Amino acid sequence: MNRVDVITIFPELFAPFREAGVLGQAIGRGELSLEAHDLRRWTHDRHRSVDDMPYGGGPGMVMKPEPIVEAIEEVAGKKGERVARVLLMSPQGEKFTQAKAIELAGEKQLAIVCGRYEGVDRRAIELAIDEEISIGDYVLSGGEVAAMVVIEAISRFVPGVLGNPASTETESFQQDGLEGPQYTRPAEFRGLAVPEVLRSGDHAKIARWRAEQALACTKTRRPDLLRPHPEGEKR
């Protein structure tokens, strides 16, 4: 992936996001491009309306199809002529995982639509969205923060973004489980010492200890992540 376009009614939220941390450094080096587009650019009334009352009644407002579809077609192209894979941040979408982040990192270009209000007119989804994505079983006021989560996770797998790409290989969720505990200096802090094995210099023992700790942590906190071996046993 080398480019992400975000379609939102709050493009200003992405200004500090694109300038900070590892992501900001990668953008500064030209390894990744991130642009936020104001959805109101594609409205056609003097009030620049992006929402309207839902047919059939009910609380809240619904995002109109015209500006969303037109924005996507300009930024990513029409279906069949796409230059980008188009995602909609939505609580009805597929749950976002590390595996999905790796998959999306393989795309050359992504366009992410940030929903708001009570949701997006279904016709916009059918006409212009390739995939709906959810970051969890809860509701936010809009898709902007969720889009940042997705971008942050995906960018870590884009070549050149991380100074040490090998660090992703041992992170949580990479090996069907959580990462074990980590320690740094000082060797002792308020009566708690770094495990002796980590100070031993024996890399084989350290690797075994870390694997054991990762497995124990996963069994305790996220046993659902443990996948069965071909023989039917749990890791």
Order of alpha helices (4+ residues) and beta strands (2+ residues): beta-alpha-alpha-beta-beta-beta-alpha-beta-alpha-beta-alpha-beta-alpha-beta-beta-alpha
